[in-house]
């Protein structure tokens, strides 16, 4: 059995993330989807976990996992991509079953593969599909409605009420 990994903040989950997840699903038997969430973010990790569960409700190959962390322990802001990847890989090795391949749309995926002792696949399409920063989507969700799955649209509808 080939176990894959996708890591993200999914802040918010959008069709670019879904393209990466769908690509990964086509290349493995089981997919761990880790939602990295700190208490310092505008949308709680539990909400993002529910988005993934709802969006992939019919697919038993997808295993969404909430990884709550303390920014002081697993920082990503002041570190180089390589050092940040080493730190995260060490943490993930303790938290997840062995991973055969990590799928990413950014360069950290290659480092993570090396530090997790697994294959890495960089799939660049998600950045082409959604060429806008997630912060912009959070600021103006109605302008980017077409990029959001139903579960995320429902969240923003409820926020507006």
C-alpha positions as CSV (number, residue, x, y, z in Angstrom):
1,X,0.0,0.0,0.0
2,X,1.3,3.4,-1.0
3,X,0.6,6.2,1.6
4,X,0.8,9.8,0.5
5,X,0.9,13.1,2.3
6,X,-0.4,16.6,1.6
7,X,0.2,19.4,4.1
8,X,-1.5,22.7,4.1
9,X,-3.1,25.4,6.1
10,X,-6.2,25.4,3.8
11,X,-6.9,28.9,4.9
12,X,-9.3,28.6,3.1
13,X,-9.6,25.4,1.3
14,X,-10.0,26.2,-2.5
15,X,-9.9,24.4,-5.8
16,X,-6.1,24.7,-6.1
17,X,-5.8,22.6,-2.9
18,X,-8.4,20.2,-4.2
19,X,-6.4,19.8,-7.5
20,X,-3.3,18.9,-5.5
21,X,-5.3,16.4,-3.3
22,X,-7.0,14.9,-6.3
23,X,-3.6,14.5,-8.1
24,X,-2.2,12.8,-5.0
25,X,-5.2,10.5,-4.7
26,X,-4.6,9.3,-8.3
27,X,-1.1,8.3,-7.2
28,X,-1.5,6.6,-3.9
29,X,-3.7,4.2,-2.0
30,X,-4.2,6.3,1.1
31,X,-3.7,10.0,1.6
32,X,-3.0,11.8,4.9
33,X,-4.1,15.4,4.5
34,X,-2.5,17.4,7.4
35,X,-4.1,20.7,8.3
36,X,-1.4,22.8,10.1
37,X,-3.2,25.1,12.5
38,X,-1.9,27.4,15.1
39,X,-4.0,29.5,17.5
40,X,-2.6,32.6,15.7
41,X,-4.7,32.1,12.6
42,X,-8.0,33.8,11.5
43,X,-10.0,30.6,11.0
44,X,-9.9,27.8,13.6
45,X,-8.2,24.5,12.6
46,X,-11.4,22.6,13.5
47,X,-13.3,24.5,10.9
48,X,-10.8,23.7,8.2
49,X,-10.8,20.1,9.3
50,X,-14.6,20.0,8.8
51,X,-14.2,21.6,5.3
52,X,-11.9,18.7,4.3
53,X,-14.1,16.1,5.9
54,X,-17.2,17.4,4.1
55,X,-15.5,17.9,0.7
56,X,-14.1,14.4,0.7
57,X,-16.9,12.7,2.6
58,X,-17.4,10.0,0.0
59,X,-13.7,9.1,-0.3
60,X,-12.3,6.7,2.3
61,X,-8.8,7.1,0.9
62,X,-8.6,10.7,2.3
63,X,-7.5,10.9,6.0
64,X,-7.8,14.5,7.2
65,X,-5.7,15.2,10.3
66,X,-5.6,18.4,12.3
67,X,-2.2,19.2,13.5
68,X,-2.5,22.0,16.0
69,X,0.8,23.6,16.9
70,X,2.4,26.4,18.9
71,X,4.0,29.0,16.6
72,X,6.9,29.2,19.0
73,X,7.6,25.5,18.7
74,X,7.0,25.0,14.9
75,X,7.7,28.4,13.4
76,X,7.7,28.9,9.7
77,X,8.3,32.6,9.5
78,X,11.9,33.2,10.5
79,X,13.4,30.0,9.3
80,X,14.7,29.0,5.9
81,X,12.5,26.6,3.9
82,X,15.1,23.9,4.5
83,X,15.3,24.4,8.2
84,X,11.5,24.8,8.5
85,X,11.0,21.5,6.6
86,X,13.5,19.6,8.8
87,X,11.6,20.8,11.9
88,X,8.2,19.9,10.5
89,X,9.4,16.5,9.2
90,X,10.7,15.6,12.6
91,X,7.4,16.5,14.2
92,X,5.4,14.6,11.5
93,X,7.5,11.5,11.8
94,X,6.3,11.2,15.4
95,X,2.7,12.0,14.6
96,X,2.0,10.0,11.4
97,X,2.4,6.5,10.1
98,X,5.3,6.0,7.6
99,X,4.8,8.1,4.4
100,X,5.8,6.8,1.0
101,X,5.4,10.1,-1.0
102,X,4.7,13.7,-0.2
103,X,2.8,15.8,-2.7
104,X,3.3,19.6,-2.7
105,X,2.9,22.6,-5.0
106,X,5.9,24.4,-3.5
107,X,9.6,23.8,-3.1
108,X,9.3,22.7,0.5
109,X,8.0,19.4,-0.7
110,X,11.4,18.3,-1.9
111,X,13.0,19.1,1.4
112,X,10.1,17.4,3.3
113,X,10.6,14.3,1.1
114,X,14.3,14.1,2.0
115,X,13.6,14.6,5.7
116,X,10.7,12.2,5.8
117,X,12.8,9.6,3.9
118,X,10.2,9.4,1.1
119,X,9.6,10.3,-2.5
120,X,8.5,13.9,-3.2
121,X,6.3,15.0,-6.1
122,X,6.0,18.7,-6.9
123,X,2.7,19.4,-8.7
124,X,2.6,23.0,-9.9
125,X,-0.9,23.2,-11.3
126,X,-2.6,24.4,-8.1
127,X,-0.7,27.7,-8.2
128,X,-1.8,28.2,-11.8
129,X,-5.4,27.3,-11.0
130,X,-5.5,29.8,-8.0
131,X,-3.0,32.5,-8.8
132,X,-4.2,34.7,-5.9
133,X,-3.0,34.7,-2.2
134,X,-5.2,33.0,0.3
135,X,-5.3,36.2,2.3
136,X,-7.0,38.0,-0.6
137,X,-9.6,35.2,-0.8
138,X,-10.3,35.6,3.0
139,X,-10.6,39.3,2.6
140,X,-13.0,39.1,-0.4
141,X,-14.6,35.7,-0.5
142,X,-17.5,36.8,-2.7
143,X,-15.0,37.9,-5.4
144,X,-13.5,34.4,-5.4
145,X,-16.6,32.3,-4.8
146,X,-15.9,30.2,-7.9
147,X,-12.7,29.0,-6.3
148,X,-14.3,27.7,-3.1
149,X,-16.0,24.3,-2.5
150,X,-19.5,24.2,-1.0
151,X,-18.3,23.6,2.6
152,X,-16.2,26.8,2.5
153,X,-19.0,28.8,0.8
154,X,-21.4,27.7,3.5
155,X,-18.9,28.9,6.1
156,X,-18.7,32.4,4.6
157,X,-22.5,32.5,4.1
158,X,-22.9,31.8,7.8
159,X,-20.3,34.5,8.7
160,X,-22.2,37.1,6.8
161,X,-25.5,36.4,8.6
